[in-house]
């Protein structure tokens, strides 16, 4: 009996060793899929290559894609974890995204694969905040350190078109070969040769300008911090500051063919008519207190990106990022 008792520990150890070496555990239940939208996600940029297709990019290098106007989504893998500040597309297959640490990603297969591309680096700071695409494979990214980079081959290679300086360019916009840059401390630049050279424009403000858009080569709107709205009717040579409607920061502005739409902090959305002289809060502003960094129009409504993704039509706001 004593012998049997003394053998018990050895039998237990042997059994455990056998189980560990020769017995494979069977999975219990189904595997847990990573949710497309997670608590704390922010989406800073959106791209609408067609009437139904939709890309959004944001925190943690996340890119989500929809082919049915945001009714359903897929999470597309990316090779980075850096926050993506913006995304734009030429069509449903080719797009470019950019963000923190000077990251630039491209796809040519609808986002089934995203690849990081090499770009010029700044000695001051590396953070891209805005992407713009143009016909013929042209794209621009702008950001900290005075960086303004251009690509002529759908984002595969990039060249710097501006000198490094200790300011951030927050947006760039082109109508034909005429272009405009806006940035920190009211800085304004204009180009007449497709961005080959840039000229300083006298600015009536010292507050940072966050976004700019034109409805033609002469009439444009720039928005910025503390509800700043400026307009021009001479192609950006002179700017007029409009009476503020809100004290919230405005981060983006767009022209949808019939009216101007601006969006910013605390869920603020402002609209104005063709002249952009009188602005008023949109009805959707009262439906959410979340901040928005980008507004992009589509058909009879517009999309918002920021603390959430949303669609607004006839004043009704619908949250898409559930």
VENWORA-V17293 format. One record per residue. RES is the residue in one small letter. PHI is phi in radians with two decimals (none if undefined). Layout:
RES/PHI  RES/PHI
//
This chain:
x/none  x/-1.07  x/-1.12  x/-1.11  x/-1.08  x/-1.17  x/-1.47  x/-0.99  x/-1.02  x/-1.16  x/-1.15  x/-1.13  x/-1.06  x/-1.10  x/-1.12  x/-1.14  x/-1.12  x/-1.06  x/-1.11  x/-1.21  x/-1.58  x/-2.05  x/-1.87  x/-1.65  x/-1.18  x/-1.57  x/-1.13  x/-1.80  x/1.41  x/-1.55  x/-1.21  x/-1.62  x/-1.45  x/-1.15  x/-1.16  x/-1.17  x/-1.95  x/-2.07  x/-1.00  x/1.62  x/-1.11  x/-2.28  x/-2.14  x/-1.66  x/-2.40  x/-2.37  x/-2.34  x/-2.20  x/-1.26  x/-2.65  x/-1.11  x/-1.95  x/-1.33  x/-2.69  x/-2.03  x/-2.43  x/-2.28  x/-2.92  x/-1.11  x/1.15  x/1.24  x/-1.39  x/-2.23  x/-2.01  x/-2.43  x/-2.35  x/-2.03  x/-2.36  x/1.07  x/1.54  x/-1.28  x/-2.41  x/-2.40  x/-2.25  x/-1.63  x/-1.68  x/-1.20  x/-2.23  x/-1.53  x/-2.31  x/-1.96  x/-1.22  x/-1.09  x/-1.66  x/-1.56  x/-2.83  x/-2.62  x/-2.48  x/-2.44  x/-1.54  x/-2.77  x/-1.28  x/-1.86  x/-1.98  x/-2.63  x/-2.47  x/-2.28  x/-2.61  x/-3.03  x/-1.12  x/1.03  x/1.19  x/-1.32  x/-2.31  x/-2.05  x/-2.33  x/-2.43  x/-2.27  x/-2.30  x/1.31  x/1.63  x/-1.10  x/-2.46  x/-2.01  x/-2.20  x/-1.41  x/-1.98  x/-1.43  x/-2.35  x/-1.01  x/-1.85  x/-1.66  x/-1.43  x/-1.77  x/-2.81  x/-2.24  x/-2.74  x/-1.71  x/-2.02  x/-2.55  x/-2.15  x/-2.30  x/-1.98  x/-2.36  x/-1.02  x/1.41  x/1.49  x/-1.41  x/-2.55  x/-2.28  x/-2.25  x/-2.32  x/3.11  x/-1.19  x/1.24  x/1.22  x/-1.36  x/-2.44  x/-1.91  x/-2.16  x/-2.16  x/-1.99  x/-2.34  x/1.05  x/1.48  x/-1.34  x/-2.27  x/-2.36  x/-2.31  x/-1.48  x/-2.06  x/-2.43  x/-1.26  x/-1.16  x/-2.72  x/-1.46  x/-2.45  x/-1.90  x/-1.49  x/-1.73  x/-2.84  x/-2.51  x/-2.60  x/-2.25  x/-2.18  x/1.12  x/-1.63  x/-1.58  x/-2.38  x/-2.41  x/-2.08  x/-2.29  x/-2.82  x/-1.07  x/1.00  x/1.31  x/-1.13  x/-2.32  x/-2.35  x/-2.37  x/-2.23  x/-1.93  x/-2.23  x/1.28  x/1.65  x/-1.16  x/-2.50  x/-2.29  x/-2.03  x/-1.26  x/-2.01  x/-1.08  x/-1.86  x/-1.42  x/-2.35  x/-2.00  x/-1.26  x/-1.16  x/-1.67  x/-1.83  x/-2.75  x/-2.57  x/-2.66  x/-2.22  x/-1.68  x/-2.76  x/-1.26  x/-1.97  x/-1.78  x/-2.46  x/-2.35  x/-2.13  x/-2.23  x/-2.86  x/-1.22  x/0.99  x/1.31  x/-1.15  x/-2.34  x/-2.19  x/-2.28  x/-2.41  x/-2.23  x/-2.23  x/1.36  x/1.66  x/-1.28  x/-2.29  x/-2.24  x/-2.02  x/-1.46  x/-1.61  x/-1.04  x/-1.16  x/-1.83  x/-2.53  x/-1.65  x/-1.28  x/-1.16  x/-1.88  x/-1.87  x/-2.74  x/-2.60  x/-2.55  x/-1.94  x/-1.77  x/1.83  x/-2.28  x/-2.71  x/-1.61  x/-2.33  x/-2.16  x/-2.44  x/-2.92  x/-1.23  x/0.98  x/1.30  x/-1.24  x/-2.31  x/-2.03  x/-2.29  x/-2.65  x/-1.33  x/-0.97  x/-1.30  x/1.06  x/-1.59  x/-2.12  x/-1.99  x/-2.54  x/-1.15  x/-1.31  x/-1.07  x/-1.18  x/-1.07  x/-1.50  x/-1.75  x/-2.69  x/-1.91  x/-1.56  x/-1.44  x/-2.27  x/-1.86  x/-2.60  x/-2.28  x/-2.37  x/-1.48  x/-2.75  x/0.93  x/-1.68  x/-2.44  x/-2.67  x/-1.74  x/-2.17  x/-2.18  x/2.83  x/-1.13  x/-2.72  x/-1.80  x/-2.51  x/-2.11  x/-2.15  x/-2.52  x/0.93  x/1.42  x/-1.70  x/-1.79  x/-2.15  x/-1.34  x/-1.76  x/-1.61  x/-1.62
//
